[in-house]
Amino acid sequence: MIGLAYKALKPLLFSLDPETAHEVVTGPARAMLAMPGGEFFLRGSLAFGSRRFRSTVAGIDFPGPVGMAAGFDKTAELYPFLSAAGFHFVESGTFTPLPQDGNPKPRLFRYPGSGTLINRMGFNNPGIERAKSEFAAQDRRRRKGIRGINIGKNKITPNDAALSDYSKAFTALQTFADYIAINISSPNTPGLRELQTVGFLRELLQELIRLRSANGPPIFVKFAPDIESTDFVPLLEAALKGGAAGVILTNTTISRDFAIEAEATTMEGGLSGRPLFDKSNEMIRLARQAAGSDFAIIGVGGIDSGPRALAKILAGANLIQIYSGYIFQGPMLPSTIARFLDSALKKADCNLSDMVGQEARFRALLKSIP
Ligand SMILES: Cc1cc2nc3c(=O)[nH]c(=O)nc-3n(C[C@H](O)[C@H](O)[C@H](O)COP(=O)(O)O)c2cc1C
């Protein structure tokens, strides 16, 4: 029913500015969750689970591999809805110490022909204090599912004071997080990507681990896809040695070297969606090879179908996230992916964790899928 309603509404939604469409959809979505029986209805319509999915990654027991990527729940308010709407985990944020308006609008652009989004949002968010009270209110009712919290620095904070912003955000939000993601890879905060150095990463991880409370959350580092592989391997080693539990690969790209709409080739911002798929897979493959089987990898970039989710897992991701695909395919995508993965696992008679990084072993299975 929700799938049909979405199909009927999609032309209208896509005629609106993307940010307006986001608000038009998320308001009623939250209201639906608040209705008596709303959560039950959402789970019944949109969620899919399987015992073959269960895995422990970075010490966390995940019920399944399909996550919502950072940037969709920028206010902390959508986490309960998304957790009921088929996502096995949700990453909220990016949150910065102070509230920020982000860049001037328009700042989000859709290109349905190539399945591309370009955004230059610039960390619009209500700040850590507001996020903290929202999460606290949610948790007083009941923590609904695995919650990652993504943190960043304010635009006005110079890079030589960035450590202090990450420390403040970490300290404020760690209690509410099953994991913390450090975002040093958004292209829309000037200079942020310059923090992707071995020196800064070492210092940052050392400080956050010092600030982490007993039983505090594992830390993930989110990287850009635009790092040369010769620079990436030392960064990965710094993350591993510095005590990160894993990495998130990848954020949006500044490259326009894709078959995309002419307007998109000159549009400023970070590109996500279908064209990012191969580039992020290459980094996942490299990271899995370099870091071995114990390191956790969340794979994100260009997933808009079950086969693409499976390909990311075979490339080396323990878990996957989606954002752009959800915009283009709609609310059935998480359960469509989950159902597909379950049928692939049944066919191969194994569990999800057996497939991580096993491209060679399961190549035939992947090829047999249309
Ligand atoms: C509109 C928009 C806003 C985003 N905001 C954030 C953000 O605040 N923090 C972050 O780490 N990633 C952010 N991302 C990047 C996504 O989390 C993800 O890494 C990227 O979009 C690639 O996945 P996809 O191809 O499935 O969209 C944003 C992406 C989009 C499209």
Ligand as a Chemical Component Dictionary entry (heavy atoms), coordinates in Angstrom:
data_LIG
# 
_chem_comp.id                   LIG 
_chem_comp.type                 NON-POLYMER 
_chem_comp.pdbx_formal_charge   0 
_chem_comp.three_letter_code    LIG 
# 
loop_
_chem_comp_atom.comp_id 
_chem_comp_atom.atom_id 
_chem_comp_atom.alt_atom_id 
_chem_comp_atom.type_symbol 
_chem_comp_atom.charge 
_chem_comp_atom.model_Cartn_x 
_chem_comp_atom.model_Cartn_y 
_chem_comp_atom.model_Cartn_z 
_chem_comp_atom.pdbx_ordinal 
LIG C1  C1  C 0 21.518 15.617 0.502  1  
LIG C2  C2  C 0 22.652 14.846 1.098  2  
LIG C3  C3  C 0 23.159 15.224 2.330  3  
LIG C4  C4  C 0 24.218 14.519 2.908  4  
LIG N1  N1  N 0 24.682 14.896 4.134  5  
LIG C5  C5  C 0 25.668 14.182 4.717  6  
LIG C6  C6  C 0 26.120 14.518 6.020  7  
LIG O1  O1  O 0 25.607 15.442 6.667  8  
LIG N2  N2  N 0 27.130 13.783 6.547  9  
LIG C7  C7  C 0 27.708 12.732 5.891  10 
LIG O2  O2  O 0 28.612 12.093 6.427  11 
LIG N3  N3  N 0 27.286 12.378 4.656  12 
LIG C8  C8  C 0 26.281 13.070 4.072  13 
LIG N4  N4  N 0 25.837 12.712 2.823  14 
LIG C9  C9  C 0 26.517 11.588 2.094  15 
LIG C10 C10 C 0 25.772 10.259 2.273  16 
LIG O3  O3  O 0 25.751 9.860  3.611  17 
LIG C11 C11 C 0 26.434 9.163  1.417  18 
LIG O4  O4  O 0 27.754 8.962  1.879  19 
LIG C12 C12 C 0 26.483 9.504  -0.067 20 
LIG O5  O5  O 0 25.295 10.157 -0.462 21 
LIG C13 C13 C 0 26.677 8.263  -0.949 22 
LIG O6  O6  O 0 25.581 7.385  -0.838 23 
LIG P1  P1  P 0 24.381 7.294  -1.917 24 
LIG O7  O7  O 0 25.015 7.179  -3.259 25 
LIG O8  O8  O 0 23.577 6.111  -1.505 26 
LIG O9  O9  O 0 23.619 8.575  -1.778 27 
LIG C14 C14 C 0 24.783 13.420 2.216  28 
LIG C15 C15 C 0 24.268 13.037 0.976  29 
LIG C16 C16 C 0 23.210 13.727 0.415  30 
LIG C17 C17 C 0 22.676 13.287 -0.924 31 
# 
loop_
_chem_comp_bond.comp_id 
_chem_comp_bond.atom_id_1 
_chem_comp_bond.atom_id_2 
_chem_comp_bond.value_order 
_chem_comp_bond.pdbx_ordinal 
LIG C1  C2  SING 1  
LIG C2  C3  SING 2  
LIG C2  C16 DOUB 3  
LIG C3  C4  DOUB 4  
LIG C4  N1  SING 5  
LIG C4  C14 SING 6  
LIG N1  C5  DOUB 7  
LIG C5  C6  SING 8  
LIG C5  C8  SING 9  
LIG C6  O1  DOUB 10 
LIG C6  N2  SING 11 
LIG N2  C7  SING 12 
LIG C7  O2  DOUB 13 
LIG C7  N3  SING 14 
LIG N3  C8  DOUB 15 
LIG C8  N4  SING 16 
LIG N4  C9  SING 17 
LIG N4  C14 SING 18 
LIG C9  C10 SING 19 
LIG C10 O3  SING 20 
LIG C10 C11 SING 21 
LIG C11 O4  SING 22 
LIG C11 C12 SING 23 
LIG C12 O5  SING 24 
LIG C12 C13 SING 25 
LIG C13 O6  SING 26 
LIG O6  P1  SING 27 
LIG P1  O7  DOUB 28 
LIG P1  O8  SING 29 
LIG P1  O9  SING 30 
LIG C14 C15 DOUB 31 
LIG C15 C16 SING 32 
LIG C16 C17 SING 33 
# 
